Amino acid sequence: MSSFEDRERAEEARYAMDQQTQMRVTARRNKLLGLWAAGLMKLSGEQAEAYAKSVVIADLEEAGDNDVIRKILADLSAAGATVSESEVKEELARLLPVARDEVARDVKR
């Protein structure tokens, strides 16, 4: 029985670690997306970093990427930048493996 319980605990720990890693990857991807959008809005330095952080926080509003996409589109539109929803989604997809690599490098340190 102890062996089974040990395996069960190990699986639960692995699942929790996978969930935590996925959250870090998503947050990193959203930060990178925020930096991309900040560039389109001609923000740099601390302003770009602050904007990227606001994108990460925006993802806490609801499950999925729709909250982030809405924020990016609204902010870009307000800044006079013309970007379509499909372009934002393409950038999200492009940045996902980049974020995974960055998080994996951070974990190895």
Backbone as numpy.savetxt, mean C-alpha at the origin, in Angstrom:
# Nx Ny Nz CAx CAy CAz Cx Cy Cz
-1.37 -35.87 21.05 -2.18 -34.68 21.05 -1.32 -33.42 21.05
-0.24 -33.43 21.79 0.64 -32.27 21.88 1.25 -31.93 20.52
1.59 -32.95 19.77 2.16 -32.74 18.43 1.16 -32.04 17.52
-0.10 -32.46 17.59 -1.14 -31.83 16.79 -1.33 -30.37 17.21
-1.36 -30.12 18.50 -1.52 -28.75 19.01 -0.34 -27.87 18.61
0.85 -28.43 18.64 2.04 -27.69 18.22 1.95 -27.29 16.75
1.52 -28.23 15.92 1.36 -27.92 14.49 0.29 -26.87 14.28
-0.80 -26.99 15.04 -1.88 -26.02 14.91 -1.40 -24.62 15.31
-0.66 -24.53 16.40 -0.11 -23.24 16.83 0.85 -22.68 15.79
1.67 -23.54 15.22 2.62 -23.11 14.20 1.89 -22.57 12.96
0.81 -23.24 12.58 0.02 -22.77 11.44 -0.64 -21.43 11.73
-1.15 -21.28 12.94 -1.76 -20.01 13.33 -0.72 -18.88 13.33
0.47 -19.19 13.82 1.55 -18.18 13.84 1.96 -17.82 12.42
2.06 -18.80 11.54 2.42 -18.55 10.15 1.34 -17.71 9.46
0.09 -18.02 9.72 -1.02 -17.25 9.15 -0.96 -15.80 9.62
-0.74 -15.60 10.92 -0.66 -14.24 11.47 0.51 -13.48 10.84
1.63 -14.15 10.66 2.81 -13.52 10.05 2.52 -13.17 8.59
1.85 -14.05 7.87 1.48 -13.77 6.48 0.55 -12.58 6.38
-0.42 -12.49 7.29 -1.36 -11.37 7.30 -0.63 -10.06 7.59
0.26 -10.09 8.56 1.02 -8.90 8.91 1.90 -8.46 7.74
2.53 -9.41 7.08 3.38 -9.09 5.93 2.54 -8.50 4.81
1.37 -9.06 4.56 0.49 -8.53 3.52 0.06 -7.11 3.83
-0.21 -6.81 5.09 -0.58 -5.45 5.48 0.58 -4.49 5.24
1.79 -4.93 5.53 2.97 -4.08 5.30 3.18 -3.85 3.81
2.98 -4.88 3.00 3.14 -4.74 1.55 2.10 -3.76 1.01
0.87 -3.87 1.45 -0.19 -2.97 0.98 0.11 -1.53 1.40
0.54 -1.34 2.64 0.88 0.01 3.10 2.04 0.58 2.29
3.04 -0.23 2.02 4.19 0.24 1.22 3.76 0.58 -0.20
2.92 -0.28 -0.78 2.42 -0.01 -2.13 1.64 1.30 -2.16
0.81 1.53 -1.15 0.03 2.76 -1.11 0.92 3.98 -0.91
1.97 3.84 -0.14 2.92 4.94 0.03 3.58 5.25 -1.31
4.01 4.22 -2.01 4.63 4.42 -3.32 3.65 5.07 -4.29
2.39 4.65 -4.23 1.36 5.26 -5.07 1.19 6.74 -4.71
1.21 7.03 -3.42 1.10 8.42 -2.97 2.27 9.26 -3.47
3.46 8.69 -3.46 4.63 9.42 -3.97 4.51 9.64 -5.48
3.98 8.65 -6.18 3.75 8.79 -7.63 2.77 9.93 -7.89
1.65 9.92 -7.17 0.64 10.96 -7.34 1.20 12.33 -6.92
1.98 12.35 -5.86 2.59 13.61 -5.41 3.46 14.20 -6.52
4.17 13.36 -7.22 4.98 13.84 -8.34 4.11 14.45 -9.43
2.98 13.84 -9.70 2.07 14.38 -10.71 1.47 15.71 -10.26
1.37 15.89 -8.94 0.83 17.14 -8.40 1.93 18.16 -8.13
3.16 17.82 -8.54 4.31 18.72 -8.37 4.66 18.96 -6.90
4.41 17.97 -6.05 4.82 18.04 -4.65 6.18 17.36 -4.53
6.99 17.83 -3.61 8.28 17.19 -3.39 8.66 17.28 -1.92
9.69 16.58 -1.55 10.21 16.62 -0.19 9.19 16.24 0.85
9.11 17.06 1.89 8.21 16.77 3.01 6.75 16.77 2.59
6.39 17.63 1.63 5.00 17.66 1.16 4.64 16.33 0.50
5.55 15.80 -0.30 5.30 14.52 -0.98 5.20 13.40 0.05
6.08 13.40 1.04 6.04 12.37 2.08 4.74 12.45 2.89
4.33 13.66 3.23 3.09 13.84 3.98 1.89 13.37 3.15
1.91 13.68 1.86 0.81 13.24 1.01 0.78 11.71 0.93
1.94 11.09 0.74 2.02 9.63 0.67 1.48 9.00 1.95
1.79 9.60 3.09 1.28 9.10 4.36 -0.24 9.21 4.41
-0.78 10.29 3.85 -2.24 10.45 3.86 -2.92 9.39 2.99
-2.23 8.94 1.96 -2.77 7.87 1.11 -2.81 6.56 1.89
-1.75 6.29 2.63 -1.71 5.07 3.46 -2.86 5.10 4.47
-3.07 6.24 5.10 -4.14 6.37 6.10 -5.52 6.23 5.44
-5.65 6.73 4.22 -6.94 6.64 3.51 -7.37 5.20 3.30
-6.40 4.28 3.23 -6.73 2.88 2.99 -7.44 2.25 4.18
-7.44 2.92 5.32 -8.08 2.37 6.51 -9.58 2.60 6.53
-10.10 3.35 5.56 -11.52 3.69 5.55 -12.42 2.50 5.23
-12.01 1.66 4.29 -12.82 0.51 3.91 -11.93 -0.57 3.34
-12.44 -1.78 3.26 -11.68 -2.88 2.70 -11.47 -2.67 1.20
-10.36 -3.14 0.71 -10.08 -3.03 -0.72 -9.38 -1.73 -1.07
-9.21 -1.52 -2.36 -8.45 -0.38 -2.86 -9.31 0.81 -3.27
-10.62 0.67 -3.23 -11.49 1.75 -3.74 -11.30 3.07 -3.00
-11.08 3.02 -1.69 -10.88 4.26 -0.94 -9.61 4.99 -1.38
-8.58 4.23 -1.63 -7.31 4.82 -2.08 -7.47 5.39 -3.49
-8.11 4.64 -4.36 -8.30 5.10 -5.74 -9.13 6.38 -5.76
-10.20 6.42 -4.97 -11.03 7.63 -4.91 -10.23 8.84 -4.43
-9.43 8.64 -3.40 -8.62 9.75 -2.87 -7.64 10.25 -3.92
-6.93 9.34 -4.54 -5.93 9.73 -5.54 -6.61 10.48 -6.68
-7.70 9.94 -7.19 -8.39 10.60 -8.31 -8.90 11.99 -7.92
-9.48 12.11 -6.74 -10.00 13.41 -6.30 -8.87 14.41 -6.12
-7.78 13.98 -5.51 -6.66 14.88 -5.27 -5.97 15.29 -6.56
-5.80 14.34 -7.47 -5.19 14.68 -8.76 -6.08 15.64 -9.54
-7.37 15.39 -9.52 -8.31 16.26 -10.21 -8.27 17.68 -9.63
-8.24 17.78 -8.30 -8.18 19.09 -7.64 -6.89 19.83 -7.98
-5.82 19.06 -8.24 -4.54 19.67 -8.59 -4.42 19.96 -10.09
-5.45 19.56 -10.85 -5.43 19.82 -12.28 -4.72 18.77 -13.11
-4.39 17.64 -12.50 -3.74 16.55 -13.22 -4.81 15.62 -13.77
-4.69 15.26 -15.02 -5.66 14.39 -15.65 -5.13 12.96 -15.68
-5.72 12.12 -14.83 -5.34 10.71 -14.74 -6.63 9.91 -14.62
-6.72 8.82 -15.37 -7.93 8.00 -15.33 -7.86 6.96 -14.21
-9.01 6.43 -13.89 -9.06 5.38 -12.87 -8.24 4.18 -13.31
-8.29 3.85 -14.58 -7.52 2.69 -15.06 -6.02 2.94 -14.94
-5.58 4.17 -15.11 -4.15 4.48 -14.94 -3.73 4.32 -13.48
-4.59 4.71 -12.56 -4.29 4.55 -11.14 -4.23 3.05 -10.81
-5.17 2.28 -11.32 -5.18 0.84 -11.08 -3.95 0.17 -11.67
-3.54 0.62 -12.86 -2.32 0.08 -13.47 -1.10 0.39 -12.60
-1.05 1.60 -12.06 0.07 1.98 -11.19 0.05 1.15 -9.91
-1.13 0.91 -9.36 -1.25 0.03 -8.18 -0.68 -1.35 -8.50
-1.04 -1.89 -9.64 -0.56 -3.22 -10.04 0.95 -3.21 -10.27
1.46 -2.16 -10.86 2.89 -2.07 -11.13 3.69 -1.97 -9.83
3.13 -1.27 -8.85 3.84 -1.04 -7.60 3.78 -2.21 -6.62
2.83 -3.12 -6.81 2.70 -4.23 -5.87 3.97 -5.08 -5.77
4.55 -5.54 -6.88 5.78 -6.33 -6.74 6.96 -5.51 -6.21
6.97 -4.22 -6.50 8.02 -3.34 -5.97 7.91 -3.29 -4.45
6.69 -3.11 -3.96 6.45 -3.07 -2.52 6.81 -4.40 -1.86
6.45 -5.51 -2.51 6.79 -6.83 -1.97 8.29 -6.97 -1.81
9.03 -6.56 -2.84 10.49 -6.65 -2.79 11.06 -5.78 -1.67
10.55 -4.57 -1.53 11.04 -3.67 -0.49 10.76 -4.23 0.91
9.58 -4.76 1.12 9.23 -5.34 2.42 10.09 -6.56 2.69
10.31 -7.39 1.68 11.14 -8.58 1.85 12.57 -8.19 2.23
13.08 -7.15 1.61 14.43 -6.67 1.95 14.47 -6.16 3.39
13.42 -5.45 3.81 13.36 -4.94 5.18 13.33 -6.08 6.20
12.62 -7.14 5.87 12.49 -8.29 6.79 13.84 -8.97 6.94
14.63 -9.04 5.89 15.92 -9.73 5.92 16.97 -8.97 6.71
16.75 -7.67 6.92 17.76 -6.86 7.65 17.78 -7.16 9.10
